[in-house]
Amino acid sequence: MEKLFENITKNNKEKICNFLETLICTFPKNTNVFSKIKSTIDLAYIEYGSIKIIKNDYNGNSTIVDTLYEGDIFGNLIFPISNDDYELIACEDTKIILFDYNLILNTSDVKYTYYNQFVRNLLKIMAKKIEENNDRLEILSKRSIRDKLLEYFKISRKKTGSKIIYLPISFTSLADYLVVDRSAMSREIKFLKDEGFIKVDNKKITILY
């Protein structure tokens, strides 16, 4: 996983944070990030911990849109999130660094190698996040649970170059990722296994087709 401050010393990291006037916040488990941050989040980096993005609709239903982990970035530059429609819940003790994107762009006076490294790291992470979002859009465009699962396996196989993939998340989180019912997804996985499409050993999936 790419790190935002990879190949940057601790001292230079502090210089970057000071120059960009970052806001550093820590959140205990189960805290809503929006309860402490009232302003718009342009760009935020998870230094440690994890966060669930939950969307609430007008009927009061809640859907887990995404789960973000250490090294992930989020904010309106990646995906528009407002505290009117979303909750950002810390799944564990979590530390995030918030950036004003306009300050990141205002680099005319910054000619230090470590800052250039920071920008390269940021662009790599943003490119990876965009790729992940595009993959998910492709998966969610499928109508049935079966097709969503098969597309997820196909993309995972392509990324790893192997017919054996290891789920990086729990089956419950996978159901949230696919936006499907957990029980219905479990039944479909059983059907795929019985029909010889896949072999399942805990979170190890062997693709047989």
Buried (B, 14 or more C-beta within 10 A) or exposed (E): EBBBBBEBEEEBBEBBBEBBEBBEBBBEEEBBBBEEBEEEBBBBBBBEBBBBBBBEEEEEEEEBBBBBBBBBBBBBBBEEBEBEEBBBBBBEEBBBBBBBBEEBEEBEEBEEEBBEBBBEBBEBBBEBBEEBEEBBEBBBEBEEBBEBBBBBBBBBBEEEEEBEBEBEEEBEBBBBBBBBEBEEBBEBBEBBBEEEBBBBEEEEBBBEE
